[in-house]
C-alpha cells in the first residue's frame, strides 16, 4: 500500500497515469514491465529505480515499460463518482495490456511489481494461461500476498482495500488458486522481496505464502525498497540477479536472450508435461532437458526413471547428465557413480551401432568424471583421446567443436582448446549451450589447478560477441 503527495488524485494528475508508458523501446525480444502499487503511480513509486535499471549494462538488451492503473484514496461511491476498480478488474486490465500492443510483440516479459501491483499481477497470471505464456520473470516488492490485517475501518469505502484484507474472498481465492496451479514450481522465475522495516506491508504477508527459495529481504521501508539511490542498493542487485542469474556464462549482456530461451523451454514443458507417460523416446529426452533448464532437476531425473526410458544411448546420456549436475551441487557419491555407469553403458551402446556423435559426447563426460571423481588425470586423457577421435569423425557442429576444446584441456593444450571454443562461439550457439560448455571448461581448468587457463576461458566466454 503506497502513498505519496496528494494521493487522492495521483492517478489522474500524473503524466504517468493509467496506460502503458515506454521507458526504453529498442524493438528487442524481451521487456521489463514495472507495475506500481495502491494510491500512487509509476513516477512516485519507482523514483530513480527506472533510470538506474535503464543504465544497468547487464540489462541493456531489455526494453523497459511502466504500466499505470486507476487507484487513489478518494472514497468509492459507485454510480455517482468514478471509483477505483477492484483488484480483479485491474488484473483483467493487465492481461489485456499483456496481450495487446506493444507488449504482445515480446517473446518474454519480466514483471516488477510493488505493493498491490503484485496482487494485480499474481491474479492476472492465475486467470490467464495466454498471458502467463508471455511472462518469464516475476518479482514482487512489498506485496501483501497474504493480505493485510486491521483494514475493517476502510473496507466500507475503498474496494481495493477490501480486496487486500487478509480475510477477504479475493486473498483466499488467490492463494488457493495459486497453490493449485503453481505450487512450488511456477512457470516463470519468481521472487518476493520484503523490506526489513516495512510497517505498511509486514514481512509475513510478503513472504510466508511462498516457499523459502522464493524469498528475499532487503533494508528499508515500504517505499525505500523501491526508491534506490544508486545501482549498488540491494534492491537493485536482487532485481539484476533475478533477471541475469542464468546468463553470466553466456555473457552478462545476454540476459534477454536467456529469458526468451527460458520461455521456450517452459512452453515445451506446458505442452509435454501433461502427456509425459505417452511420449516417444526422443520427446521424453526433450522434456527432461527442458525441465532441467528451468530449474526442475528432480523432475527431469524422475521423468526418465519413472518412464523406464533408460535404454538408448541418448536417454542414458541425458539421465547421466542430470545426475552429474546434481552431484556437482550436492556431492552425493551415488549420483556420481550412477552418472558414470550410465555414461559407460551409453558409450558401449553408441559404439555398437557406430554413432561417433554419441560416442564423443559420452567419452568426454567420462573424462570429466574420471578427473572430478577419481582425481585421475591420466585416465581422463585416455577418454579425452577417444572423444577427440570421434568428434573428428562426426559432422562439425557446436558440440563436436566444444568436445575438441574440452579434450585439449585434459591433454594439456589450452591454446588448442581456446581455438576450438572460439570456433564454437562464431556459430552463435544458444545461451544454454554456451552455459553448458563454459561450466564444463571452467571446471576442468580448475580441477587441473590451471588458474591461468581458467581465467582465459572466463574472458573468452564473457566477452560480448559481435
N, C-alpha and C positions, 0 to 999 in steps of 0.2 A: 504494500500500500504506500505509494509515493505521493508526496505533496510538494508544492513549490509556491512561489509568489502568485497571488490571485488564482488559487486553484479552481475556483468556481467556474471561470471562463477560459481555462488554459487551453482546452482542446479547440476552442472557437477562435481565439485571437492569435495563436502561434502560426507562423508561416509553415510550421511542421505539424499541422493538424491532421485530420483523417486523410488517408491516402498512402500511396507508395512513393517514397522520395528517394531518388538516386543520389548516392554519395559519390560513387565511382562506377561508371558503366563503360567498360572497355570491350564489351562483347565477348567475355570469357565464357568458360564452360561451367563455372561454379560461382556461387554468390553467397555472401554473408548477409543475413537479414536481422536487423535489430528491432525488437518489439518492446515498447515501454510498458509502464505499469499504471496503476489506478490513480486518477485525479491529476494527471500531468500529460506531457507529450515527449516526443523523442529528444527535442532540444534540451529540455530541462532535466530529463532523466539521465542522459548519457554524458553531458558536458563535453569534456575533451576526449572521451573514450573513442568516439568515431574518428577523430583526427589521428589519434595515436595508432589505432588499428590500420588506418589508411597509410600511415607512414611505416608500418612494420614490414621490413624487407621480406620476411618469410611468407607474408600474405599478399605479396604483390600481384599474384596471378588470380586473385579473387576480385569479383565485382562486389560492391557494398551498397545496401539499401537500408532505409528505415521505414517501418510501417507504423502509421498513426491511426488511432481509432477514437471514437467518441467516449469520453469519460470526464467526469467532473464531480465537484462536491455539492452542486446545487440540488435541491430536492427534486426527486422524480414525481411529477404529477401527470399521470397518464391521461390522455385525452384533452389536456388543457395546455401544457407546455411540452416542448420536446424533452425527452428523457433519455438518460444514458441507457443503452441497451444492456440486457442481461449478458452474462459471460457466454452462455450458449450461443447467442446470436452473434457475438463478436467472433466466436470460433468459426461460425459459418462464413463470416466475412473474411477471415484469414484463409480459409480453404478456397474461397472464391479468388482471393488475391494470388494464392499459390498456383492456381490452375488457369490463370489468365495472364496476359502480357502486363509487365515484362518478365515476371518471374517464371512463367511456364516454359521459357526457352532454355532454362538452365538444366543441366544434367544432374546437378547436386546442389542442394541448399543447406546452409548451416544457419540455424536459427539461434539467436542470442536473445533471451527474454529476461525481463526484470519484473519482479513482483507479480501482480495479477496477469501480466503478459505471459508468464509461464503457465498459468492455468488456461488461458486462452489457447495457447499452443498445444498443451497436452490434450485438451478436449478436441481440438481440431484433428490431431493425429489419431486419436481414438475413433473419431467419427468417420474419417475418410481414408480408405485404403489407397485411393488415387493420389491424394495429396501426400500420403505417407511415402509413396514410392519416390517422391521428389526430394525427400529430406534425408541427408546423410549424417548430420550432426544436430544435436540439441543441447544447449547449456542454459540452465535456469539460475539466475542470481536472485536470492532472497524471495523465492516464490513460495506462497503459502499452500503448498501441495497437500498438507494435512489439515488445511483450514485455519481459521482464527477463532479464538475464544473471546467471550465477553463482547460480542458485537450486537447483542439483542437491542440495545437502545437505538441503533442506527438502521436495523434491517427494515423498519417500517417505512423509511423514507429514501432508501437507496438500494436498488435491486442488486447492484454489483457487490455491495457489502453483504447483503442477504446470501448471495451465492457463495461468498467466501467463508461464511460461518462454518465452524468445524462439524456442526450437526446438520448442515444443510443437505438437501436432496442432491444438489449439484456436486458437492465434495464427495459424498458417499458413492454416488453413481460413478464419478470419475475414477476414484480409487479402485472400485470393484472392476470396472471395465478395463482399466489399465493393467491390472494384475491378470485378468483373464486373457487378454490379448497378447501381452508382452512378457509378463512375469519378470524374470531377471535377464531376459535376452531381447531387449527391444531391437527392432530392425534398423537402428541408427546408433551412432556413437553418442553417448548420453552422460551428462554430468549435472549435478546440482550443487550450488555454491551458497553457503551461509556466511553471514558476517558475524564475527565473534562478539560484536557489541550491538547487534540488531535487536531492538526492542519492539519494532513495528511488526516484523515477522520473525518470531523466535526460531532458533535453530531447529528445534524439534519438528516444527511444521515443514521447514525446508528439507530436512534430511531424512527423518525417520520413515517416511513412506517408501524409501528405496534402500536397496542393499548397500553395504559398506563400499563396494567397489565403485559406486557412482558418486560418492560424497566428497566434498571439499569444504574447508573452512578458511576464510581469509580475514585479515584485520579490517575492522571498520563497521560502521552502522549501515542502516538500510540504504542510505544514499551514497555514502562514500565508497562502498564496494563497487559502484558502477560509475564513479567520477574520479578516475585515477589522475594523478598529476604528471606521471612520467610512464614510459614504457617498462620501467623496472618494477612498477607496482605489481603485487602478487596477483591481483585480479586479471591484469593483462597477461601475465605469464601463464596463468591457468588456462585462459582462453586460447592463447597461442599454442600451448602444448596440446590442448584438446583438438585443435584443428590440424596440427602438423605432426602429431606424435608418430604416425605411421610413415612419415615422408622423409625422415632425415637421411636414410640410406640412399634414397633416390635423389637426394639434393633437397635442401630445405625450401628452395624455391618451388618445389614440385608438389606442394600440399594440395593444390586444387586438382591436379591430375589424380592424386591418390584418392581424394574424396569422390571423384567421378568413378574411379575404378571400384571403390568400396560399394557404391550404389549398384554397380553392375553385378558384383558378387551377391549382394543382398537380393537383387531381382531374381538371380538364379535360384537362390535358396527359397524365396517365396514361391517360385514355380515348382521346384522339385521336392521340397521337404514333405508336403502333404502326401506325395506318392512314392516315398522313398522305398517302400517294400516292393514296388513294381518296376523299378528302374533297371535298364540293362547295365552291363558291366562298366562300359565307358562313362555313362551318365552318372553312375554311382561314384566314380572317381571324381568327376566334375563337382558333384555335390560336396564330397569330402573336402576338396581343396577350397571351395567357396566358404564352407563353414570355418575352416581354419583361418582363412584370410580375414574374417570379420570378428575373430576372437573367440570362436566357439570350438576350441580344440577338442574338448572332451566329446562333443557331439560328432566331430569329424572322425575321431577314432572309433566311437561306438557304432556309427552308421555303417562302417565297413565290417566291424566284428559281428554285429547283430545280423547282418545280411549274409554272412558266410562268404563275402566276396574277397577272398584272400588267395585265390588260386592262380591268377595270371601274374606275369612279371610286373605289369603296370600297377595292378591292385596291391600287390605285396610291397612294391616300392612306395606307393602313396601312403599306405599304413605305416611303413617303416619311417618315412619322413615325419609323420605326425608324432610318432613315439620318440624319434630323435629330438625333435624340437621340445617336447615335454621334458625329456631328460636334461636338456640344456638349462631348463628353468628349475626343475625340481630335483634333479640329480638322483633319481631312483634307479638303482642298479638294474632292476628288472626291465625298465624301459630301454636302457642301453643294450642289454643282451637281446631283448625282443627285437629291437630295430636291426641289430647286426645280423641276427638269424634270418630275418625277413629279407634283408639286402642280399645275403648269401644265397638263399633259395631263389630269389628273383633273378640273380645273376646266372645261376645254373639254368633256369628256365629260358632266359634270353639267349644264352649260348647254344642251347639245344636247338633253337629254331633260327640261329644266325641272325640276331637282331642287334647289330652294333650300336644303334641309337639307344637301345635299352641297356646293353652291356656297359657302355661308358658311364651311364647315369649310376648304375648300382656299384660299379667298381670305384668311382670317385668317392661315393659315400662310404664304402668300406675302407678306403684310405683314411677318410676323416675319422671314422670310428676307431680304427686301429691306432691312430695317433692320439685321439682325445681320450679314449677309454684305457688303452693299454700303455700309452706313452712309448710306442714302438715306431720310431721314425723310419727304420729300415723296412719294416713290414708295410708301412704306409707308402713307401717308394714303390714297392712291387705292385701294389694295387694301382698306384698312380700311372705306372707304365702301361698296365692293361687298359686303363681308362683312356690314356692318350692315344694308344694304338687304335682303339675302336672309334674314338672321336674323329680321327683322321680318315677312317673308312666311311663314316656316316656323312650325310649331306651337311654342308656347312650351315649352321644356324646359331641362334643365341646360345643354346645350351652346349653345342659342341665346342664353340669358341670359349665359353666360360669354363668348360671342363679342361680344355687345354691350358687355360690360365691357371686354374687351381692345381692341376697336375704339376705344372712347373714350380709352384710354391713348394710342394713336397720334395721335388727333385733338386731344390736349391738354386733355381734360376729365376730370381724375381724380375729381372729385366724382360725375359721372355714372357713371364706371367702378365706383367703390366701391358706389354704389347698386345697380347691376346684380349685382355679386358678392354683396351682402347678400341679394338675392332668390334667388340660386342656393343659398346656404347654408341658407336657410329650407326648401328642398326636401329637405334631408338627403341629399345625394349620397353615393355610396360613397367610401371613402377614396382609391382610385386616381384617381377623378375630381377630388377635391379637390386631390390632389397634382399632377395634371397642370395644372389651371388655375392653381394657385398658382405653380408653377415658371415657367409662361409669363408670368404677370402680373409677377412679380418681375423676370424677365429684361428685359421690355420697359421697366419703370421704370428699371432700371439702365442699359440702353442709351441711354435718353433723359437720363441724368445727373440724374434726379429722385429724390434720396435721400429727400426728404420723402414722396413718394408711395410709394416702396418700403417705407418704414417703416410707413406706414398700411396697406399691403397685408399686411405681415407680421403686424401687430397684429390685423387682421381675421381672417385665416385661422387664426391660432394661438390666438385667443380661444376658450375652450370654449363650444360651442354648447349652448343649453338643450335 
